[in-house]
Amino acid sequence: MAYIYIETFGCQMNEADSQYIADRAAASGYAMTANAAEASVVVLNTCTVREGAERRAYGRMAHFKALKRADPSVKLVVCGCLAEQDRDTMQAAAPHLDGVFGTRELARLGDALAAWRPSFDDDHSLADERLLLEPLGGHADCVGDPYAHVRTFVTVQRGCSYYCSFCIVPHVRGRFDNRPMDDILAECRVALARGGRELTLVGQTVNAYKEPANGADFADLLEAVHALDGLDRLTFLTSHPKDYTPKLAATMGSLPSLNPRFHLPVQSGSDPILRRMNRKYTVAQYREKIAAFRAHCPGWALTTDLIVGFPGETEADFEATLAFCDEIGFAQAFMFVYSPRRGTPAAHWEQIPPEIGGERLRRLAATIDRGVRAWHERKRGRIVRALVAGPSRKDRSKLAAKTIDNVTVVAPAGSLRESELRTRPWLDVRVDDAFTWGCVGTILGIAERYDGVAHPVDARSTIDLISSRFHERQTADAAPA
């Protein structure tokens, strides 16, 4: 048997690309493995948005060289954004690689997998040297765990045309390239037919989507996907404030299966910094977008991205960001100290000292964490319905799941079996405690569908789990505190 190992760095776009690679590999007769040492093909899907991800990717390339020394037949492949950026130098830096595939060459990688497959047909046993390798670490992606089918990323758009001064994405993924809506819907139908419960539409600037043939916009796409038979929940990532229109706000509020969580990166609460970032909106315009969002989607979670220590950021600029975050009250935020990226304008500007950036990040995290903790505390004592993700990484006797507003809940698995959760992946969890990272609780029931009747897991429970009563609690959970 030929095995393929895939390791992914970066964003949901890379996760979706890795799933495409896995599907192409399966069609060519490969099986997925979580152990790189037994793989015939090892794939690193890389990111270059942050310097740390770039360093880790090159470190993993060097790490995997041990596989090639032990068994020269192993194919080592690098793809993704770093492969696109360093395509002219990567092979020289890592000559043990068998292939470097840029972000627009996934189909060619799939063809290479099909071409390599016959060379593994002998299914020779692994050399003793490979079996004696030190553990290689890392985390395998796309391995078919019992719950892998319940969530699917569907790419609707690649690239970006906005050229923020800090961002490398347009340089490594190209300008906007929107998929035909019919192709997107066909992929969604396949995922639902496989037992999918939740679809996530992904794009670098997903709400800028335009149907190539007739100009239908992202709101039209949401309505078309929402109408598909068999869909439980729908969500999307990531949006740009420039493209958040009144039509999209109204559409979001009208679709009951859309998850009540909206991710809208603001990056900074200072107009001078937003101009230097080339973000194409002001703080006042972002505030107007949020007012429209909350008018149509009351009680939804609002999450964001923030960068501190951007070139030229003064203490006054940073204080404006803190005040804005206090005002808006984000339910979650991804926060970063600015990291210069090769090929971007901001990399050539005078940089903020690292110690100042680190100190500002700590202060921002303290502000954001207060809002996050308050959002999670609202769930204490309530019953929430959450989609199972798998065993908790810290305690395998517990299950981790995600609520529809993307909050992690962890609860003891008790006597629940994987076979039950494959067909009933929705958990009804009573939230017993809340933290900044998420919530802990007790599983009271499991359901086949999000709006279905739950099957009690504890015969002694007297809690009414009929779906109509559940929805009363869910509405209360979503209402503003």
C-alpha positions in Angstrom: 0.0 0.0 0.0 1.2 3.5 -0.8 0.7 6.0 2.0 0.7 9.8 1.9 1.5 12.1 4.9 0.4 15.7 4.7 1.4 18.4 7.2 -0.2 21.9 6.9 0.9 25.3 8.1 -1.2 28.5 7.9 -4.8 29.4 7.3 -8.0 27.7 6.2 -7.1 28.2 2.6 -4.1 25.9 3.1 -6.3 23.4 5.0 -8.7 23.4 2.0 -5.8 22.9 -0.3 -4.5 20.0 1.8 -8.0 18.4 1.5 -7.8 18.7 -2.3 -4.4 17.0 -2.3 -5.8 14.2 -0.1 -8.7 13.7 -2.4 -6.4 13.6 -5.4 -4.2 11.1 -3.6 -7.1 8.9 -2.6 -8.3 8.8 -6.3 -4.8 7.6 -7.2 -4.9 4.8 -4.7 -3.0 6.3 -1.7 -4.1 5.8 1.9 -3.6 8.6 4.5 -1.2 8.1 7.4 -0.5 10.0 10.6 3.0 8.6 10.7 5.5 10.2 8.3 8.0 7.4 8.7 5.6 4.9 6.9 4.7 7.3 4.1 5.6 6.8 0.4 5.0 10.5 -0.1 5.4 13.3 2.4 3.8 16.7 1.7 4.5 19.9 3.5 1.8 22.6 2.7 3.5 25.8 3.8 2.7 29.4 4.8 4.6 32.6 4.5 2.2 35.1 6.1 4.3 35.0 9.3 8.0 34.7 9.8 7.6 32.0 12.4 5.6 29.8 10.0 8.4 30.2 7.4 11.1 29.2 9.8 9.1 26.1 11.0 8.6 25.0 7.4 12.3 25.1 6.5 13.0 23.3 9.8 10.6 20.5 8.9 12.2 20.2 5.4 15.5 19.6 7.2 13.9 17.3 9.6 12.4 15.1 6.9 15.7 14.8 5.2 16.3 11.8 7.5 13.5 10.0 5.7 15.2 10.4 2.4 18.5 9.2 3.7 16.9 6.1 5.2 14.8 5.3 2.1 15.7 7.2 -1.1 12.4 6.0 -2.7 10.4 8.3 -0.4 9.1 11.4 -2.3 9.4 14.7 -0.3 7.2 17.5 -1.6 6.6 21.1 -0.6 3.7 23.2 -1.7 1.8 26.3 -0.6 2.7 30.0 -0.2 6.3 29.5 0.8 6.8 27.2 -2.2 5.4 29.9 -4.4 7.5 32.7 -2.9 10.8 30.7 -2.9 10.2 28.5 -5.9 13.5 29.7 -7.5 15.6 29.1 -4.4 14.0 26.3 -2.4 15.3 23.4 -4.4 18.8 24.7 -4.0 18.3 25.3 -0.3 16.8 21.8 0.1 18.1 19.6 -2.7 16.6 16.4 -1.1 13.1 17.7 -2.2 11.4 15.8 -5.1 9.0 18.6 -6.0 8.2 22.2 -5.2 4.6 23.2 -6.2 3.3 26.8 -6.0 -0.2 27.8 -4.9 -1.5 27.6 -8.5 0.0 24.2 -9.2 -2.1 21.9 -7.0 -3.5 20.1 -10.1 0.1 19.4 -11.3 0.9 18.0 -7.8 -2.1 15.7 -8.1 -0.8 14.6 -11.5 2.6 13.9 -10.0 1.0 11.7 -7.3 -0.8 9.7 -9.9 2.5 9.2 -11.8 4.5 8.2 -8.8 1.9 5.7 -7.6 3.0 2.8 -9.8 6.6 2.9 -8.4 5.1 2.0 -5.0 3.2 -1.0 -6.2 5.8 -3.5 -5.0 4.8 -2.5 -1.5 8.3 -3.3 -0.2 8.7 -3.5 3.6 10.2 -0.4 5.2 14.0 -0.5 5.7 15.2 -1.1 9.2 16.8 2.3 9.1 13.4 3.9 8.6 11.9 1.9 11.4 14.7 3.2 13.8 14.1 6.8 13.0 13.6 9.1 16.0 10.0 10.3 16.2 9.6 13.1 13.7 6.8 15.0 15.5 4.5 17.3 13.7 0.8 16.9 13.2 -0.7 15.0 10.3 -3.6 16.5 8.4 -6.5 14.9 6.4 -6.2 11.6 8.2 -9.7 10.1 8.2 -10.7 10.2 11.9 -14.2 9.2 12.7 -15.4 12.8 12.7 -13.6 14.1 9.6 -16.7 13.9 7.5 -18.8 16.3 9.5 -16.9 19.5 8.6 -15.8 20.5 5.1 -13.9 23.5 3.8 -15.0 24.5 0.4 -12.8 27.0 -1.5 -14.8 29.6 -3.4 -12.0 32.0 -4.3 -8.3 32.2 -4.4 -5.9 35.1 -4.3 -6.5 38.7 -3.3 -6.3 42.0 -5.2 -6.1 44.5 -2.3 -2.4 44.6 -1.6 -2.3 45.5 2.1 1.1 46.9 2.7 1.9 44.1 5.2 0.5 41.2 3.3 2.3 38.7 1.0 -0.8 36.9 -0.1 -1.4 38.7 -3.4 2.2 38.0 -4.3 2.1 34.3 -3.6 -1.5 33.5 -4.4 -2.2 36.0 -7.2 -5.2 38.3 -7.7 -8.8 37.4 -7.2 -9.7 34.1 -8.9 -13.4 33.2 -8.3 -14.7 29.7 -8.9 -17.9 29.2 -10.9 -20.9 28.9 -8.6 -22.0 25.6 -10.2 -18.6 24.0 -9.3 -18.8 25.3 -5.7 -22.4 23.9 -5.3 -21.3 20.5 -6.8 -18.5 20.2 -4.3 -20.9 21.2 -1.5 -23.4 18.4 -2.6 -20.6 15.8 -2.5 -19.6 16.9 1.0 -23.2 16.7 2.2 -23.7 13.3 0.6 -20.7 12.0 2.5 -22.4 12.9 5.8 -21.2 16.5 6.2 -23.0 18.6 8.7 -21.2 21.9 8.5 -19.7 23.6 5.4 -17.2 26.5 5.6 -16.8 28.6 2.5 -13.2 29.9 2.4 -11.4 32.6 0.5 -8.7 35.1 1.2 -11.4 37.8 0.9 -14.4 35.6 0.6 -17.0 38.4 0.7 -15.5 39.9 -2.5 -16.6 36.8 -4.4 -18.2 37.4 -7.9 -19.6 34.6 -10.1 -17.4 34.8 -13.2 -20.3 34.2 -15.6 -23.0 36.5 -14.4 -21.5 38.6 -11.5 -23.6 37.1 -8.8 -22.1 38.2 -5.4 -21.3 36.5 -2.2 -24.7 37.0 -0.7 -26.2 35.2 -3.7 -23.7 32.4 -3.2 -24.7 32.1 0.5 -28.4 31.8 -0.4 -27.6 29.1 -3.0 -25.5 27.0 -0.6 -28.0 27.5 2.2 -30.8 26.0 0.0 -28.9 22.7 -0.5 -30.6 19.6 0.9 -29.0 18.0 3.8 -27.2 21.1 5.1 -27.1 21.6 8.9 -24.9 24.6 9.3 -23.0 27.1 7.1 -20.2 29.5 7.8 -17.5 31.4 6.0 -14.0 32.9 6.3 -12.5 35.5 5.9 -14.1 38.8 5.1 -12.8 42.3 4.3 -14.7 45.4 5.7 -14.6 47.0 2.2 -16.9 44.3 0.8 -19.3 44.1 3.7 -22.4 45.5 2.0 -26.0 46.2 3.3 -27.2 43.4 1.1 -24.8 40.9 2.7 -25.7 42.0 6.2 -29.4 41.5 5.4 -28.8 38.2 3.8 -26.8 36.9 6.7 -29.6 37.8 9.1 -32.2 36.0 6.9 -30.5 32.6 6.7 -31.3 30.4 9.8 -28.6 27.8 9.1 -25.8 30.4 9.0 -23.6 30.1 12.1 -24.0 33.2 14.4 -20.3 34.2 14.2 -18.8 36.8 11.9 -15.1 37.3 11.4 -14.2 40.8 10.2 -10.5 41.8 10.6 -10.0 45.4 11.7 -6.2 45.2 12.1 -6.0 48.5 13.9 -8.2 51.1 15.6 -6.1 54.0 14.3 -6.9 55.8 11.0 -3.3 56.8 10.3 -2.2 53.1 10.7 -5.1 51.8 8.6 -3.9 54.2 5.8 -0.3 53.0 6.1 -1.7 49.4 6.0 -3.7 50.3 2.8 -6.8 48.8 4.4 -9.2 50.9 2.3 -11.5 51.9 5.2 -11.5 54.1 8.3 -12.4 53.4 11.9 -15.7 55.2 11.4 -16.5 53.1 8.3 -15.7 49.9 10.2 -18.0 51.1 13.0 -20.8 51.6 10.5 -20.3 48.1 9.1 -20.6 46.7 12.6 -23.8 48.7 13.3 -25.4 47.2 10.2 -24.2 43.7 11.1 -25.6 44.0 14.6 -28.9 45.4 13.3 -29.4 42.3 11.1 -27.6 39.7 13.3 -28.3 40.5 16.9 -26.5 38.3 19.4 -23.9 37.0 17.0 -20.3 36.7 17.9 -18.0 39.2 16.3 -14.3 38.1 15.9 -11.4 39.9 14.3 -7.7 40.1 13.5 -5.3 42.7 15.1 -1.7 43.7 14.4 0.4 45.7 16.9 3.8 47.2 16.4 3.2 48.1 12.8 5.8 50.5 11.3 4.9 54.1 12.4 2.5 53.0 15.2 2.8 55.5 18.0 1.6 55.0 21.6 -1.4 57.1 20.7 -2.2 54.9 17.8 -2.0 51.8 20.0 -4.2 53.4 22.7 -6.8 54.1 20.0 -6.8 50.4 19.2 -7.3 49.5 22.8 -10.2 51.9 23.2 -11.8 50.7 20.0 -11.6 47.0 21.1 -13.1 48.0 24.4 -15.9 49.8 22.5 -16.7 47.0 20.1 -16.4 44.0 22.5 -15.0 41.3 20.3 -15.9 37.7 21.2 -12.4 36.5 20.0 -9.4 38.0 18.2 -6.3 36.7 16.5 -3.5 39.1 17.6 0.0 39.4 16.2 3.1 41.6 16.5 3.9 42.9 13.0 6.3 40.6 11.2 8.1 42.0 8.1 7.4 39.9 5.0 9.8 39.9 2.0 8.4 41.7 -1.0 5.9 43.9 0.8 6.2 47.7 1.2 6.0 47.7 5.0 9.1 45.5 5.2 11.2 48.5 3.9 9.9 51.0 6.5 11.5 51.8 9.9 10.5 49.0 12.3 9.1 49.2 15.8 11.6 47.7 18.3 10.5 44.1 19.2 10.3 44.8 22.9 7.7 47.6 22.3 5.7 45.3 20.0 5.7 42.5 22.6 4.7 44.8 25.4 1.8 46.1 23.3 0.6 42.6 22.4 0.4 41.7 26.1 -1.7 44.8 26.8 -3.9 44.1 23.9 -4.4 40.5 24.9 -5.5 41.6 28.4 -8.1 43.9 26.9 -9.4 41.3 24.4 -9.4 38.5 27.0 -11.8 40.3 29.2 -14.4 40.4 26.4 -13.7 36.8 25.4 -14.1 35.6 29.0 -17.4 37.5 29.3 -18.7 36.0 26.1 -17.9 32.5 27.4 -19.4 33.2 30.8 -22.8 33.9 29.2 -23.0 30.2 28.4 -22.5 29.1 32.0 -25.5 27.0 33.2 -27.0 26.8 29.7 -27.4 23.9 27.3 -25.6 24.4 24.1 -25.5 22.3 21.0 -22.0 21.7 19.6 -20.5 19.7 16.8 -18.0 17.1 17.9 -14.4 17.6 16.9 -12.8 14.5 18.5 -11.0 13.6 21.7 -9.5 16.5 23.7 -5.8 16.8 23.0 -5.1 17.3 26.7 -7.3 14.4 28.0 -8.3 11.6 25.6 -11.1 10.6 28.0 -12.9 13.9 27.1 -14.6 15.1 23.9 -14.0 18.5 22.3 -16.7 20.1 20.3 -17.5 23.5 18.7 -20.6 25.6 19.3 -22.2 27.3 16.4 -20.5 30.6 17.5 -17.2 28.7 17.4 -16.6 28.3 21.1 -14.7 25.2 22.2 -16.5 23.0 24.8 -14.9 20.0 26.5 -16.8 17.4 28.4 -16.2 13.8 29.6 -17.0 11.3 27.0 -18.3 8.8 29.5 -19.7 5.7 27.8 -20.2 7.4 24.4 -18.7 5.4 21.6 -17.2 6.6 18.2 -19.8 4.5 16.4 -22.6 6.5 18.0 -21.0 9.9 17.3 -20.4 9.1 13.6 -24.2 9.2 13.0 -25.1 11.5 16.0 -22.3 14.1 15.9 -24.2 16.9 17.6 -23.7 17.1 21.4 -26.1 18.8 23.9 -23.7 20.1 26.6 -24.6 21.8 29.8 -21.9 24.4 30.4 -20.6 24.1 33.9 -17.6 26.5 33.8 -16.1 29.0 31.5 -12.5 30.1 30.7 -10.7 32.4 28.2 -10.0 29.4 26.0 -13.5 28.0 26.1 -15.9 26.1 28.3 -16.2 22.8 30.1 -19.5 20.9 30.8 -21.5 17.7 30.8 -22.9 15.9 27.8 -26.6 15.3 28.2 -27.6 14.1 24.7 -26.5 13.5 21.2 -28.4 14.2 17.9 -28.1 13.3 14.3 -29.0 16.8 13.1 -28.5 20.3 14.5 -32.3 20.9 14.8 -33.1 17.3 15.6 -34.3 15.6 18.8 -31.4 14.6 21.0 -31.0 11.1 22.3 -30.2 11.3 26.1 -26.9 9.8 27.1 -27.9 9.6 30.8 -31.2 7.8 31.5 -31.4 9.6 34.9 -31.5 13.0 33.2 -34.8 14.8 33.6 -33.8 17.6 31.2 -36.2 17.9 28.2 -34.1 17.5 25.1 -36.9 17.8 22.5 -35.7 20.1 19.7 -38.4 22.8 20.2 -37.3 23.3 23.8 -33.7 23.2 22.8 -34.2 26.0 20.3 -35.7 28.1 23.2 -32.4 27.7 25.0 -30.4 28.3 21.9 -32.2 31.6 21.3 -31.6 32.6 24.9 -27.9 31.7 24.5 -27.6 33.9 21.4 -29.4 36.9 22.9 -27.3 39.8 24.2 -26.4 39.7 27.9 
